Amino acid sequence: MTETDKKAKIVPVARIITPDEGKRVLIEGIKKTVIPAFISAFFALLFYFKFGYAKDITWFSAFLLVLLISYYIQRYGYPLIGVRVKEFEIKDWLYVEFLTIIYFWVFWTLLLNN
């Protein structure tokens, strides 16, 4: 049997999602999008009032500080609002941290352009 014959015989099994599970996944997805926005807005306001026009801080240190602190806030905060953190994979953490950083830069840039 050739390699292509072996691959042809592998049939993926479709996972059946119940309506309740679909609703839970949708609500968790909304929470995983909204929470980074609030965390980012908080950090943007904090940086704006603490550092003013960002003359005393480099963008890289701001990036790392927000990234590290927001990770731990989300890691311990999500279970409190009903998001199953134990089911998170690396791509889920990259998703929420990417959103946090992007929202942070947008909010902070808007504040700095006042």
ZISUL-V668885 format. One record per residue. N is the residue number from 1. RES is the residue in one small letter. SS is DSSP state (H for helix, E for strand, C for the rest). Layout:
<<N/RES/SS> <N/RES/SS>>
//
This chain:
<<1/m/C> <2/t/C> <3/e/H> <4/t/H> <5/d/H> <6/k/H> <7/k/H> <8/a/H> <9/k/H> <10/i/C> <11/v/C> <12/p/C> <13/v/C> <14/a/C> <15/r/C> <16/i/C> <17/i/C> <18/t/C> <19/p/H> <20/d/H> <21/e/H> <22/g/H> <23/k/H> <24/r/H> <25/v/H> <26/l/H> <27/i/H> <28/e/H> <29/g/H> <30/i/H> <31/k/H> <32/k/H> <33/t/H> <34/v/H> <35/i/H> <36/p/H> <37/a/H> <38/f/H> <39/i/H> <40/s/H> <41/a/H> <42/f/H> <43/f/H> <44/a/H> <45/l/H> <46/l/H> <47/f/H> <48/y/H> <49/f/H> <50/k/H> <51/f/H> <52/g/C> <53/y/C> <54/a/C> <55/k/C> <56/d/C> <57/i/C> <58/t/C> <59/w/H> <60/f/H> <61/s/H> <62/a/H> <63/f/H> <64/l/H> <65/l/H> <66/v/H> <67/l/H> <68/l/H> <69/i/H> <70/s/H> <71/y/H> <72/y/H> <73/i/H> <74/q/H> <75/r/H> <76/y/H> <77/g/H> <78/y/H> <79/p/H> <80/l/H> <81/i/H> <82/g/C> <83/v/C> <84/r/C> <85/v/H> <86/k/H> <87/e/H> <88/f/C> <89/e/C> <90/i/H> <91/k/H> <92/d/H> <93/w/H> <94/l/H> <95/y/H> <96/v/H> <97/e/H> <98/f/H> <99/l/H> <100/t/H> <101/i/H> <102/i/H> <103/y/H> <104/f/H> <105/w/H> <106/v/H> <107/f/H> <108/w/H> <109/t/H> <110/l/H> <111/l/H> <112/l/H> <113/n/C> <114/n/C>>
//
